[in-house]
Amino acid sequence: MHVEDLRWFVVLAETEHLTDAAATLGTSQPTLSRALRRVEDAFGARLFEREHRGLRLNPYGRVVLEAARSSTAAFDTARQRIDALLDPDAGTVRLAFLHSVATGVVPDLLKAFRSTAPRVRFALREEPSHDIVRDLESGEAELAITGPRPPRDTFGWHLLERQRLCLYVPAGHPLAGMERVSLSEAAGEPFVAVRSDFGFRRVTDDLCRAAGFSPQVAFESTDLTTIDRLVGAGLGVAILPAGAVRNPDSGATLVNLEGVDARRDIGLSWRLRGELSPAAERFRSFVQALPS
């Protein structure tokens, strides 16, 4: 039995006449009779009583009619939703991104893309990098804006930004007036950092270890803007990307780091195995075509 068999059954049940139903459906009576037979075989019961003037739906048929109307309507709804998802002009892009790019890279990209594809929708997931990798692997997310770069053998990558990392200190701090400092000069300071399960935390911890110390973390947050404000309030120092925090009134002061290649790469990533939906492919192509 096929979905179309159920559709034909509904027409036949409403007309209760084989010739009229076949004419309405634009098919032959034998073809319609075979479809009816498949439906009856599937349910294991006769669904019509044969009368000299046509057909009459029996109690079994009325049960099947209710189910057929419901199931064909559900099928049509699902097909319409799938068609919408597969439409490059009006589909949905499942995009995951880091908390730390939620106020800069992501809204800028979405705004630029929506000016060219206003009907495309986004299902957004804001989460740490290890969750992003998991969601890309499972297909929960088709694309991700993340950093550092996921494994090359599994994920594609397009670099969006190479962010220079700096030391942020409170206004009035002894290091605040310096143009450039060694990170080791902050060894005795309390640090404000992202949570230990975030990818960016591994980057900053590695920088501190390379400078000869382990940071004494006084406060943790998932949000770079919050970290910036806590530094401005005098609760510690932090390593943050230059320009990633758009909060000039926080009270924190940026100081350049010397002697290290301190940076964070942010890029668009996707799973190499498997196809993107048309809308996601359109968004990826748009991002890759942007001037670097």
Solvent accessible surface area in square Angstrom, and as a share of the most:
residue,aa,sasa,rsa
1,M,98,0.44
2,H,120,0.54
3,V,50,0.29
4,E,82,0.37
5,D,6,0.03
6,L,21,0.11
7,R,59,0.21
8,W,52,0.18
9,F,3,0.01
10,V,21,0.12
11,V,31,0.18
12,L,0,0.00
13,A,8,0.06
14,E,105,0.47
15,T,55,0.32
16,E,62,0.28
17,H,64,0.29
18,L,47,0.23
19,T,65,0.38
20,D,75,0.39
21,A,0,0.00
22,A,4,0.03
23,A,79,0.61
24,T,96,0.56
25,L,48,0.24
26,G,71,0.69
27,T,35,0.20
28,S,56,0.36
29,Q,75,0.33
30,P,79,0.50
31,T,43,0.25
32,L,1,0.01
33,S,33,0.21
34,R,111,0.41
35,A,1,0.01
36,L,11,0.06
37,R,127,0.46
38,R,92,0.33
39,V,0,0.00
40,E,21,0.09
41,D,105,0.54
42,A,60,0.46
43,F,96,0.40
44,G,67,0.65
45,A,32,0.24
46,R,135,0.49
47,L,1,0.00
48,F,0,0.00
49,E,63,0.28
50,R,122,0.44
51,E,83,0.37
52,H,176,0.79
53,R,198,0.72
54,G,19,0.18
55,L,22,0.11
56,R,112,0.41
57,L,13,0.06
58,N,5,0.03
59,P,83,0.52
60,Y,135,0.51
61,G,0,0.00
62,R,133,0.49
63,V,106,0.61
64,V,8,0.05
65,L,20,0.10
66,E,129,0.58
67,A,50,0.39
68,A,1,0.01
69,R,115,0.42
70,S,72,0.46
71,S,50,0.32
72,T,12,0.07
73,A,57,0.44
74,A,62,0.48
75,F,80,0.33
76,D,38,0.20
77,T,70,0.41
78,A,52,0.40
79,R,118,0.43
80,Q,123,0.55
81,R,169,0.62
82,I,90,0.46
83,D,83,0.43
84,A,37,0.29
85,L,75,0.37
86,L,93,0.46
87,D,44,0.23
88,P,57,0.36
89,D,65,0.34
90,A,12,0.09
91,G,0,0.00
92,T,22,0.13
93,V,0,0.00
94,R,92,0.34
95,L,0,0.00
96,A,0,0.00
97,F,13,0.06
98,L,11,0.06
99,H,36,0.16
100,S,19,0.12
101,V,3,0.02
102,A,30,0.23
103,T,77,0.45
104,G,9,0.09
105,V,15,0.09
106,V,6,0.03
107,P,55,0.35
108,D,70,0.36
109,L,16,0.08
110,L,23,0.11
111,K,161,0.68
112,A,40,0.31
113,F,1,0.00
114,R,109,0.40
115,S,92,0.59
116,T,73,0.42
117,A,3,0.02
118,P,88,0.55
119,R,146,0.53
120,V,0,0.00
121,R,118,0.43
122,F,38,0.16
123,A,44,0.34
124,L,86,0.43
125,R,83,0.30
126,E,87,0.39
127,E,18,0.08
128,P,11,0.07
129,S,8,0.05
130,H,82,0.37
131,D,30,0.15
132,I,0,0.00
133,V,37,0.21
134,R,125,0.46
135,D,3,0.02
136,L,2,0.01
137,E,90,0.41
138,S,74,0.48
139,G,20,0.19
140,E,91,0.41
141,A,2,0.02
142,E,16,0.07
143,L,0,0.00
144,A,0,0.00
145,I,0,0.00
146,T,1,0.01
147,G,2,0.02
148,P,58,0.37
149,R,89,0.33
150,P,8,0.05
151,P,77,0.49
152,R,169,0.62
153,D,109,0.56
154,T,34,0.20
155,F,3,0.01
156,G,8,0.07
157,W,42,0.15
158,H,49,0.22
159,L,70,0.35
160,L,43,0.21
161,E,70,0.31
162,R,132,0.48
163,Q,15,0.07
164,R,124,0.45
165,L,2,0.01
166,C,0,0.00
167,L,0,0.00
168,Y,16,0.06
169,V,0,0.00
170,P,19,0.12
171,A,73,0.57
172,G,77,0.74
173,H,28,0.13
174,P,116,0.73
175,L,16,0.08
176,A,20,0.16
177,G,79,0.76
178,M,85,0.38
179,E,144,0.65
180,R,118,0.43
181,V,1,0.00
182,S,34,0.22
183,L,4,0.02
184,S,51,0.33
185,E,88,0.40
186,A,0,0.00
187,A,37,0.29
188,G,79,0.76
189,E,45,0.20
190,P,56,0.35
191,F,6,0.03
192,V,2,0.01
193,A,14,0.11
194,V,7,0.04
195,R,95,0.35
196,S,78,0.50
197,D,57,0.29
198,F,13,0.05
199,G,1,0.01
200,F,14,0.06
201,R,25,0.09
202,R,123,0.45
203,V,32,0.19
204,T,14,0.08
205,D,26,0.13
206,D,75,0.39
207,L,22,0.11
208,C,1,0.00
209,R,138,0.50
210,A,84,0.65
211,A,28,0.21
212,G,66,0.64
213,F,28,0.12
214,S,68,0.44
215,P,23,0.15
216,Q,119,0.53
217,V,49,0.28
218,A,51,0.40
219,F,87,0.36
220,E,87,0.39
221,S,18,0.12
222,T,45,0.26
223,D,48,0.25
224,L,6,0.03
225,T,38,0.22
226,T,54,0.31
227,I,1,0.01
228,D,4,0.02
229,R,135,0.49
230,L,44,0.22
231,V,0,0.00
232,G,21,0.20
233,A,74,0.57
234,G,46,0.44
235,L,70,0.35
236,G,5,0.05
237,V,1,0.00
238,A,0,0.00
239,I,9,0.04
240,L,1,0.01
241,P,0,0.00
242,A,25,0.20
243,G,58,0.56
244,A,18,0.14
245,V,18,0.11
246,R,153,0.56
247,N,22,0.11
248,P,130,0.82
249,D,130,0.67
250,S,17,0.11
251,G,35,0.34
252,A,25,0.19
253,T,42,0.24
254,L,71,0.35
255,V,2,0.01
256,N,33,0.17
257,L,13,0.07
258,E,79,0.35
259,G,83,0.80
260,V,53,0.31
261,D,113,0.58
262,A,11,0.09
263,R,98,0.36
264,R,5,0.02
265,D,32,0.17
266,I,0,0.00
267,G,0,0.00
268,L,0,0.00
269,S,0,0.00
270,W,24,0.08
271,R,90,0.33
272,L,92,0.46
273,R,172,0.63
274,G,54,0.52
275,E,175,0.79
276,L,32,0.16
277,S,21,0.14
278,P,48,0.30
279,A,0,0.00
280,A,0,0.00
281,E,64,0.28
282,R,77,0.28
283,F,0,0.00
284,R,44,0.16
285,S,54,0.35
286,F,41,0.17
287,V,0,0.00
288,Q,77,0.34
289,A,84,0.65
290,L,62,0.31
291,P,125,0.79
292,S,163,1.05
